[in-house]
Amino acid sequence: MTVRNSVTPRAATDVSNYDIETDVLVVGYGAAGASAAFEAARTGARVRVLDRAGGAGGASAMSGGEIYLGGGTPIQLACGFDDTPEDMAAFLTAALGPSADPAKIAEYSSGSVEHFQWLVDRGVPFKPSMWDAPTWVPPTDDGLMWLGENSWPFTELAKPAPRGHRPTAKDFGGNLLMECLAGAAEKVGAETLFDTYVTRLVVADDRTVVGAVARRYGREITIRALRGVVLTTGGFVDNDAMLADHAPQLLGHTKVSAGTDDGSGIRMAQALGASVRHMGAGQVGMSLIPGLAARGMVVNARGQRFMNEDTYPGRIGQAALYRQNMGGAWAGGDTAVWVIVDETGFEDVPAPQRWGVQPTHVAETPEELERLAGLPAGSLVDTIARYNEFAVHGTDLDLHKAQRWLRPLTPPLAAIDVKAGIRPPSESGDRRGTGASVFTLGGLHTDLDGHVLDHDGYPIGGLFAAGRAANGLHGFGYISGTSLGDGTFFGRRAGTAAARNL
Ligand SMILES: Cc1cc2nc3c(=O)[nH]c(=O)nc-3n(C[C@H](O)[C@H](O)[C@H](O)COP(=O)(O)OP(=O)(O)OC[C@H]3O[C@@H](n4cnc5c(N)ncnc54)[C@H](O)[C@@H]3O)c2cc1C
């Protein structure tokens, strides 16, 4: 039996003295924690935020900063897009999966314009301009982008509107977002303590959470929380034992985190009887350049297309990992996914937006490319011929890629192995990875106010959660911006509810 770091709760009767007393204790100072701390502190409650790291940030500060917002935000209107909460909810229901929480999606969609304004009021800037092409992160400071809403099947389910809102920053905006949120929380009085790793919760006889135990520079400290504890500790992608238990497909891939996603908050709550949801789900950022994929095709190890290439690229990644058995320790192998593109498509994406990606193989014929990539005889040849026929007629009968991106592929042709990676090569020139960068979407089961629920569906007294420590909005699917989106939105709810929990 492998014994893991103990998260067994400490009985309040066993704590003779508390080092810190507060009303609301927030554990983890990323976007969810900062949002919870702000709302709790502005009610006048005493708020203490602890983080195991040396400062605020977590994965939130490393992130692209994209936040999924809609329903008619000022940025959408300025860019010429009407939107409604109903269309936003219809898209999210389809994109996040049928088992996503409908009440959370409805609440998030109807509250989205207000949440946009809340972010602006905290100092987060958004520019009213649009980036209009598939990408992970626009190379500009445009404030709005599509995240698959204009791709099939969503075009048939809801009126398309772009909802990817980005703080005004070139490239990654997460750091700016965190500066604004943490600055706002501290301005209204939230106090912080860093280098402090919370290890277990303190519980009263009736199972109500009344505090926490933490480790700080080798010493144990105890914190009393009179109104509640909010767990905003992030997900569990850095904990391989938890991945093996719950999400083995994610094992062995590049971890999208600050290195602190050890699932400790989830485990501490589970030790009290908390229930969890969708622990097998993960975001899969496949190592491809979305602009190249949209202009060409993505094929599996059998040389077949499997997803419309103009959609949100994380959907291509999820399909590749979960349904095409792409690489990673779980698959035990090196299953390839290829981006196939012609010279026109390659050159059409400006060099800086190709992030240094080069063709793995170049060929003068589909037959030669198929042979070089080691694909089964006739497979890629047939796929290209069928695709080109669709392109000539302007309709992708198989996967419904939008006509805008359909063009016959003409030699010379290139095949790009996604395992070649999209980060700059190391000094040795080696860029190979597993082809995917992942984080977890499963977590604690919470209600609309962030109460952590037990296995009977009842709130555990004094215990709240938000961000990736919770399951939040997600079913099995993911759309960029929904992590920072639900973390900040439901983080606010959790902070407010904890402060009112007298
Ligand atoms: C490169 C990159 C790009 C991304 N881009 C986007 C994007 O554009 N849009 C989007 O929505 N998402 C994006 N994500 C994902 C997103 O950033 C995270 O899912 C999100 O920030 C999680 O927020 P959080 O508040 O739950 O956790 P975090 O921001 O990770 O904060 C958790 C904090 O808890 C602390 N902690 C953990 N355990 C303990 C403990 N036991 N005791 C004390 N402290 C603890 C950690 O140190 C950390 O500071 C990206 C992620 C990365 C890495």
The ligand as an SDF file (V2000), in Angstrom:
LIG
                    3D

 53 58  0  0  0  0  0  0  0  0999 V2000
    0.3650   28.7070  -19.7610 C   0  0  0  0  0  0  0  0  0  0  0  0
   -1.0770   28.6550  -19.3440 C   0  0  0  0  0  0  0  0  0  0  0  0
   -2.0440   29.2900  -20.1130 C   0  0  0  0  0  0  0  0  0  0  0  0
   -3.3870   29.2470  -19.7230 C   0  0  0  0  0  0  0  0  0  0  0  0
   -4.2980   30.0110  -20.3970 N   0  0  0  0  0  0  0  0  0  0  0  0
   -5.5810   30.0890  -19.9360 C   0  0  0  0  0  0  0  0  0  0  0  0
   -6.4960   31.0220  -20.4820 C   0  0  0  0  0  0  0  0  0  0  0  0
   -6.1480   31.8350  -21.3450 O   0  0  0  0  0  0  0  0  0  0  0  0
   -7.7750   31.0260  -20.0030 N   0  0  0  0  0  0  0  0  0  0  0  0
   -8.1860   30.1810  -19.0060 C   0  0  0  0  0  0  0  0  0  0  0  0
   -9.3520   30.2250  -18.6150 O   0  0  0  0  0  0  0  0  0  0  0  0
   -7.3080   29.3180  -18.4430 N   0  0  0  0  0  0  0  0  0  0  0  0
   -6.0270   29.2690  -18.8510 C   0  0  0  0  0  0  0  0  0  0  0  0
   -5.1340   28.4370  -18.2510 N   0  0  0  0  0  0  0  0  0  0  0  0
   -5.6090   27.6030  -17.1360 C   0  0  0  0  0  0  0  0  0  0  0  0
   -5.8350   28.4900  -15.9270 C   0  0  0  0  0  0  0  0  0  0  0  0
   -4.7570   29.3820  -15.7830 O   0  0  0  0  0  0  0  0  0  0  0  0
   -5.9910   27.6910  -14.6350 C   0  0  0  0  0  0  0  0  0  0  0  0
   -6.8420   26.5940  -14.8250 O   0  0  0  0  0  0  0  0  0  0  0  0
   -6.5630   28.6300  -13.5750 C   0  0  0  0  0  0  0  0  0  0  0  0
   -5.6780   29.7310  -13.4450 O   0  0  0  0  0  0  0  0  0  0  0  0
   -6.7420   27.9550  -12.2480 C   0  0  0  0  0  0  0  0  0  0  0  0
   -7.0450   28.9650  -11.3090 O   0  0  0  0  0  0  0  0  0  0  0  0
   -7.1150   28.6280   -9.7690 P   0  0  0  0  0  0  0  0  0  0  0  0
   -7.3300   29.9200   -9.0660 O   0  0  0  0  0  0  0  0  0  0  0  0
   -8.0610   27.5180   -9.5380 O   0  0  0  0  0  0  0  0  0  0  0  0
   -5.6800   28.0200   -9.4450 O   0  0  0  0  0  0  0  0  0  0  0  0
   -4.2480   28.6960   -9.4660 P   0  0  0  0  0  0  0  0  0  0  0  0
   -4.2100   29.9570  -10.2120 O   0  0  0  0  0  0  0  0  0  0  0  0
   -3.2560   27.6490   -9.8620 O   0  0  0  0  0  0  0  0  0  0  0  0
   -4.0110   29.0530   -7.9290 O   0  0  0  0  0  0  0  0  0  0  0  0
   -3.9330   28.0320   -6.9570 C   0  0  0  0  0  0  0  0  0  0  0  0
   -2.9950   28.5020   -5.8720 C   0  0  0  0  0  0  0  0  0  0  0  0
   -3.1140   27.6060   -4.7620 O   0  0  0  0  0  0  0  0  0  0  0  0
   -1.8370   27.4300   -4.1720 C   0  0  0  0  0  0  0  0  0  0  0  0
   -1.8980   26.1650   -3.4160 N   0  0  0  0  0  0  0  0  0  0  0  0
   -2.1050   24.9240   -3.9150 C   0  0  0  0  0  0  0  0  0  0  0  0
   -2.1730   24.0280   -2.9050 N   0  0  0  0  0  0  0  0  0  0  0  0
   -2.0010   24.7240   -1.7560 C   0  0  0  0  0  0  0  0  0  0  0  0
   -1.9830   24.3550   -0.3730 C   0  0  0  0  0  0  0  0  0  0  0  0
   -2.1820   23.0930    0.0370 N   0  0  0  0  0  0  0  0  0  0  0  0
   -1.7530   25.3280    0.5600 N   0  0  0  0  0  0  0  0  0  0  0  0
   -1.5600   26.6260    0.1630 C   0  0  0  0  0  0  0  0  0  0  0  0
   -1.5730   27.0210   -1.1230 N   0  0  0  0  0  0  0  0  0  0  0  0
   -1.8160   26.0830   -2.0670 C   0  0  0  0  0  0  0  0  0  0  0  0
   -0.8810   27.4510   -5.3470 C   0  0  0  0  0  0  0  0  0  0  0  0
    0.4240   27.8190   -4.9390 O   0  0  0  0  0  0  0  0  0  0  0  0
   -1.5310   28.4850   -6.2690 C   0  0  0  0  0  0  0  0  0  0  0  0
   -0.9800   29.7750   -6.0880 O   0  0  0  0  0  0  0  0  0  0  0  0
   -3.7810   28.4920  -18.5880 C   0  0  0  0  0  0  0  0  0  0  0  0
   -2.8070   27.8700  -17.8000 C   0  0  0  0  0  0  0  0  0  0  0  0
   -1.4520   27.9840  -18.1490 C   0  0  0  0  0  0  0  0  0  0  0  0
   -0.4240   27.3890  -17.2330 C   0  0  0  0  0  0  0  0  0  0  0  0
  1  2  1  0
  2  3  1  0
  2 52  2  0
  3  4  2  0
  4  5  1  0
  4 50  1  0
  5  6  2  0
  6  7  1  0
  6 13  1  0
  7  8  2  0
  7  9  1  0
  9 10  1  0
 10 11  2  0
 10 12  1  0
 12 13  2  0
 13 14  1  0
 14 15  1  0
 14 50  1  0
 15 16  1  0
 16 17  1  0
 16 18  1  0
 18 19  1  0
 18 20  1  0
 20 21  1  0
 20 22  1  0
 22 23  1  0
 23 24  1  0
 24 25  2  0
 24 26  1  0
 24 27  1  0
 27 28  1  0
 28 29  2  0
 28 30  1  0
 28 31  1  0
 31 32  1  0
 32 33  1  0
 33 34  1  0
 33 48  1  0
 34 35  1  0
 35 36  1  0
 35 46  1  0
 36 37  1  0
 36 45  1  0
 37 38  2  0
 38 39  1  0
 39 40  1  0
 39 45  2  0
 40 41  1  0
 40 42  2  0
 42 43  1  0
 43 44  2  0
 44 45  1  0
 46 47  1  0
 46 48  1  0
 48 49  1  0
 50 51  2  0
 51 52  1  0
 52 53  1  0
M  END
$$$$
